[in-house]
Amino acid sequence: MAFGDGLKPGLYEPRSIWARQLIAASLGLVTFLALAGFALDHSFRVTAQNDLRSKLQSYAYAIAAQAEIARSGSIIPPIDERMPDSEFLRPGSGLYARIFTPDTMWDSPSSRGPVLPEPVGVKSGTDNFRGPIAFEDIDGKPAALYEYSYGLTRPGQSFEQSADMPFTVQILQDAEVLNERVNLFRMTLIRALGMAGLVLLVLQAIILRWSISPLSKVIQELKRVQNGKIPKLTERHPIEIQPLTESINAFIDSERQNLETQRNSLDNLAHSLKTPLAVLRSMLDNDASHEELRAELSTQLQRMNEQVSYRLTRASAGHKLFSMGIEIEPIATDIVTSLEKLYASRGVFAGFEIDPAALFYGEVGDLQEILGNLLENAFKWASNSVLLTVEREPLAKGKGHSLLIAVDDDGPGIEPDKVELVMQRGVRGDQRVKGHGIGLAIVHDLVSSYNGTLTVVRSAEYGGARFELRFPKG
């Protein structure tokens, strides 16, 4: 069974973002402090060893300056009172001195008792520092020490001793002195890093709590939206979560618009069924004959069925909240091809000025409905030419681009005081022209469902009507 099988989701995974960040930051902090402590401890130990080497070296130089080698080859040790440290005189003190030649050796009084390692000479003019080296202290217990050796040469002073005589001064120090110093520093370092780590953890917790406070604000605003205290989330949020709040607001607006559309559809459906029901009720109250009632019932049921089908189709005219960008030119080409065949007898043709980068963010059916109604209206009124323009318009403060779809024709145009009238359902600009008067109303409703705008102006290039549709950033 794989690790974690059978466990409840989230059992070992904190559900709080703050807890996740705090744990991750704490692990990073602990790792950093551990590495920093290791580096500092190593550096201090190396420094302490170098200090010990310098100390032992100074002892070796001081003793070498006082020691003498007799003509007989024996060692004349330094006077006790002139020893560089009194610890050389106390047996088993932990600080020891040696002077030895190939034939003889002298030990300081402190060397009495411990079992020191065998002496190792060095070449004249060189020195050597090594350790820790194992030995037995004055109590017979195993211990360790550091050793510094300094090689010298005594020139021959007689015919019998014409050759130079090499000798070595060796200083040994119990490693416990260095270990105590390192341990003291280590304990101090642990306490200091521990206190620093604790302070940093508290600061981390405070900073992380402050950094995620905008999310808490969003949650509070969502609760206020649910309680009906505010209509939607405010726009004063950090830029990192601004897309989230904008998407939530878009979702809220879309849901409200859908709810309003459904309510309007139900109101319209109820209003459309009132007349057929009233007619049937009137016939029942007037004691109509069976044949008359049957015929009228069939007629009114047909009318009600058509109304219900139409309202259901209209109610489903909503669109997805998020959609991929749709290229406009292929759809427009298909529509114009059909319209040019339909109006071929009138010789009406359409031109395109389409920016390939301009995309429609919505459903294909909505785009087909919008372009189909606008272009058909233009073909219906145009004398010879129709122009479809699609381009991107920059938004203020560099916030992207909006989409502009414009349809121009060289027809008679629409008077400014009649624009609002022709947008109403069932109203035609000219009763002599065939149509149901709902095409522009459908376009207006669809554009509004995308939070777009629809304006009608006089075409500067063709002289007829110009329909301009602007859709906000996708």
Beta strands, then each sheet from edge to edge (+ up, - down):
strand 1: 68-69
strand 2: 75-76
strand 3: 95-100
strand 4: 105-107
strand 5: 127-136
strand 6: 142-154
strand 7: 165-174
strand 8: 325-327
strand 9: 349-354
strand 10: 359-361
strand 11: 385-394
strand 12: 401-409
strand 13: 453-458
strand 14: 465-471
sheet 1: 1+ 2-
sheet 2: 4+ 3- 7+ 6- 5+
sheet 3: 8+ 10-
sheet 4: 9+ 11+ 12- 14+ 13-
end
